Amino acid sequence: MTTNIGTKGVRAVILALLFWGSDGNLSASDRVTINIRQSDDAIRRQLLELTRPGTPIEKVYEFLQFRLHRDSPVAGWPPKIPGQRFGDFIYTELGHYFEFSSRSYFMFPTVVQAFWYFDQHNKLREIRVRRFVRGW
């Protein structure tokens, strides 16, 4: 059984969606996408501009969780037990790409990861970028 909601119903749905989408949630334009084909050092510099040294781990996590375009969940934060210091870094996969290699018959993705390291006060100390080829 189908129901025709009419023009007024369609307008109400559209208005509800517009209001729902504008309640402070981030739009696609607010998300940061890193060009993962640039050098590790260029990626690191860009990430350091977005999350500066001294930034509290909670703010870095919030940025990674809600603003950074990434391929995997953020790992290493928050700790399972409140108040517990979990570790000295959190990380995520920024993305992956494929490159043809004459050494292989198969194309495996090159994965780019970023690690945010923190001091004993949970303040950002440094960022490291690494890439590897994911195979079988």
N, C-alpha and C positions, 0 to 999 in steps of 0.2 A: 504494500500500500504506500503510495507516494502522497506527499502533502505539498501543496503550492503555497509558499509563504508570502507571495506577492511582493510588489515593489517596496512597500513600507517595511516589510520584514527583512528584505535584502538590505535596505538602507540602515536598519537598526543593527544588523549583523556587522556591516562595514564600519559603522561608527563605533560599535563595541570593540572590534578588532583594532581600530585606530587608537582608541583610548587605552586599550590593554597594552598595545605595543609601545606607547609613549609614556609609560608610568615609571621611567627612570631606568629601564632595561637598556643594555647596550645594543646599538644597532650594528649591522655588519661593518659600517664605516668606522666604528670605534675600535674594532679589533685590529691588532698589529700582526702583520704577516712578514716574516723574515725570508729574504731570498736565500735559500739554502745552498744555491750553487756558487755563491761567493765564497771567498776564503774563510777559513776558521777564524782568523784574526779580525776580518771585517765583520763577521757575525758577532764575535765577542764584543767588539767596540760598540756595535749597534745595541746589543743587549745591555751593556754597561751604561749607555745613555738612557735607557728605559728603566733600569733598576740600578741605581747608583750605589757605590760602596757605602756602607753604613745604614742601608735600608733595613728595617726590621724584617725578620723572616715572615711574619704575618702579612706584611704589605707585598713582599715578593710573591708569596703564595697567591694572594688575591689577584695580582697582576697576571700570573701564569694561568690561574684558573679561569678568569673572566675576560681577559683582554688579549692574551697571546694566542694566535692560531697555532695549533700543535696537532701532532698525530697520535699522541698517547696521553693517558692520565698523568697528572703530576704525582711523582712518587717521593716519599720521604717526609711528608708533612700532611696533616697534623699528627702528632704522636698519639698512640693508642691510649695512653694514660695521661690525663690532663696534668700539665706542669712538668712532665718528664721531658728531658732533652732527648730528642729522637736520634739525631746524628748531626754530622757537620755539613751535610749537603742535601739538596733536593734536585731532582732532575726531571726532564721530559724529552720526548722526541719532537724536534721541530718539524720534521718531515722526512721525506725520502724521494729519491729520483732514480731513474734507470740510465745506465750508460752501457753502450755496446762495448764489449771487450773481445779482442781477437783471441784471447787466451781461454775463452769459455764458449761453449755452445749455448749456454743458458744465460738469460739476463737476470741477475739478482739485484735487488734494490740497494742503493747506497743510503744508509740511514744517518741522519745528522741529529746528534743529541747535544743538549746543553746542561751543564751542571752549575748550580749556584752554591758556593761554599760560604759557610758562616763561622764567625768567631764564637768564643765561649759565652758571649752575651746575645747570641742569635742575631747578630748584625751582619749584613752581607760583606764578605771579605774579598771574594773574587769570583769570576765566572770562567769556566773552561768549556770548550767546544770540542767534540770528537766526532769522527765519522767512521763507519765501518760498513763492509758489504755483508748483508744478511744472506746466508746461503742455507742449504739444507741442514 
